[in-house]
Structures are given as structure tokens and as C-alpha cells.
């Protein structure tokens, strides 16, 4: 078996690019004005989203409205830690924990876990499922479709975009959760993982991978590497050497395939019977086609991120002469500030796709008259939890594409229809609708007294020098 090589091609940080840093050719005063305008528009969009979410009618949900809103904010905070924590653990993977064990003991304990054997690979796989599950739960608790309060006197087009299309929870999650966590991790890696929430999240992610729920992706990689002859010399993340380990691995592989097949069967059955939270009036066949399209878009975005960082080690002339499509994409992405902009736009696309897939595949909790496939009320509650949708989405819209891109990044980037997606990502960042995440990240760092990692490194270095001096004197 070959390894899902997600670590060495995963970017350590993802940041929101500051618009004035680009060579736009505009006078300085105009660039400042455009920056302020972006921040203002982003804050306005966020305020509208929060207002619509808080005032929406959540009475038909199985939990009280106030409790549901509290869950939403807790899940967003957890997602913030998960996003920043992954980037931090990847970036700190090769750094000895002795450097910061005195100042950040919990961060050191968490890093020690991921630095063992192949635990970082396993953590990334389990964390991806956990992040998708959190997004689905946020969608369940914060879904504003046909629930917005008309007393706010917003124009109808705002209700159509933010409520009916479900953009409110997407914008809130991106600005206050995912992008903020990634921004904080650019210079406060130690502080963001120095919490027991990140420590337990790491343990939970490793348990998820160990359980075998995501093992179907290993089968995808094995099949793809055999087909293309790529990556066959790597070891598998879950080392299987003894007969007992091989039996356990095979059992988990079968379990993962069965769970994915069963999840797909239940989701298709619910869609055909119009029992999901999909948009009313859309035929089931159209819903299935939209889901397929969203899976492809999200998968291409996930795969592009992996492939772009994988080709950094390939000779430029070889790439230009033998793989012109891949070379042209790299030219665009790695030009000036485009990489940061692409990563931000990619995050927007992936999160939007996951939310929409969740909305189209999750069973409506208000429907309690019957259960899927006639399996009883207990199973109905399990389906409404979103776990089956999380399995379906994580494997088919994320990890499977990462596996393929990791096995053959040049082939992936050579796909002729990728360039428009790159320009869409760059355009989404240029609009600046999520620029307020920069402001909120500074606020979070101030509230929790987070300091740049360089300050901690300087303090650690001074302590080591003082310790060496004292030892020499003794």
C-alpha cells in the first residue's frame, strides 16, 4: 500500500491577502480607499448574515433556538482552532518540542503526538472528517432557508441570497471560523495549539482515522497508483506487518466501503423522497446532478492545493516543455501575491460546496413521520445527525481527490479545464468580501493575549543561553 502523502504537500499557512499589497498600478490614496471599502463591505455582509441568523425562525428545529445558536458559535470556535491547529502542527512538525515545551506545555504535548511515526498523516485524514462534520452540524443548526424574519425590512434580494440560498451561515463560518484560524496560525502557531481543545481534537482525529471510517481513500489510492504506476514505493500510513494487523486493516477497509455505500444509498433515498433540506421545488434528479457538480468542484479545489505544492520540486524547464497546461497554471498561481489569493478563494469555494452538499444531502430533522429505508425512529435520529453526510462528503468531495492529486500531481494539473477555476479563486479573493477576517483575527489575538512565535523563540533562546551560562559557571 502507498501512503497518502498529505504532509509534505500541505501548506503550513493559509492567509488572506491584503489587497493593497498587489501591484495594481493605482495611486496610493486610491488603494487605501479600496482597502477601507473592502473592510466596510465585508463587515456589512457579516453583520447582515448574523442579524438574519439570530432573528430567523428556528421553532421547527428539534432543539430550542437559543441552545441551537449557542451550539453554532461553539462549533465555529472549534472550527477556528481546527483550521489554525492543522496549519500549525504541519509547520511545527520538524521543530523539536524542547524549544517551546516550557512556555507552551500543551502545544508541546500535542506536537509530540503528531511527530510520532505517521501520526501527522493520520491526523490530517481524521481532522478532515471532523471539520466536514462540524460544517454539516453548523448548517443544521444555522440553516436559514425560508426562516428569515421579514421585520428586518431588508430588500427581497438580500433574503434570496442570504436566507434562501443559505449564504448567511457560510459567510459567518468563513469569516469568524476558518479564515480567522488560518490567519492567526501565520504568526501565532504556538498559542493557537496551546489549549486542551486542540489536544483533544488531535486525539479525536487520530481515533477517527484508526476506526477505519475513512479507509476507503486508501483503496482509491491503491487503485490509482496501480493504474498510473505512481507512488507505489511509499509505505502506507497505517503500517500493517503482522497477520493480526493485516486482518484488522482489512476489516476496517471493508467497514469503510460498507459505510460509504450505505451512506450513499440513504442519501439518494432521502433525496428521491424529498426528505432533505434541499431547496423546495427542485426535482430529485436535478438535486443529484447539483450534488455531483459540487463534488467535482470541491474535489478539484482540494486536489489543486495538493498538486501545486507537490510540483514545487519539479524542474521548471521540464514542466514547461513536457506539461504546458500544468506550467501555465503554476505561472498564474505563483505570481506575486496570487498564491495567497488562490488559497483564500479555494477555501471559499470548498466551504461553500460543503455547505451546499450538506444542505442537499442532510435529512430534514422536522420530518419525523417515517425513517429512511424503514429502519425505525432511532435510525432516523442517527441520519439527522449528519454523520452519513459527513462520511459521504469527506471521502467523495475531499480525500479521494487529494489522494489522486498526491499520487500524480502533474497529471492532475494538466487537466485542461482547471485554469478557469484558478481565476475564479483569484477573483473571489479580489472582491474582498471576507476581508473582515483580518480584523477579527487581530481581535481574537488581543483578547486571548496571543503573541507572535518570534517573541516566544527569542524568550526560549534567552532561557537556553542563561541555562548554558549557569551550567558553565558551575
Secondary structure, 3 states (H helix, E strand, C coil): CCCCCCCCCCCCCCCCCCHHHCCCCCCHHHHHHHHHHHHHHHHHHHHHHHHHHHHCCCCCCCCCHHHHHHHHHHHHHHHHHHHHHHHHHHHCCCCCHHHCCCCCHHHHHHHHHHCCCCHHHHHHHHHHHHHHHHHHHHHHHHCCCCCCCHHHCCCHHHHHHHHHCCHHHHHHHHHHHHHHHHHHCCCCHHHHHCCHHHHHHHHHHHHHHHHCCCCHHHHHHHHHHHHHCCCCCCCCCCCCCCHHHHHHHHHHHHHHHHHHHHHHHHHHHHHHCCCECCCCCCCHHHHHHHHHHHHHHHHHHHHHHHHHHHHHHCCHHHHHHHCHHHHHHHHHHCCCCHHHHHHHHHHHHHHHHHHHHHHHHCECCCCCCCCHHHCCHHHHHHHHCCHHHHHHHHHHHHHHHHHHHHHCHHHHHCCCCCHHHHHHHHHHHHHCCCCHHHHHHHHHHHHCCCCCHHHHHHHHHHHHHHHHHHHHHC
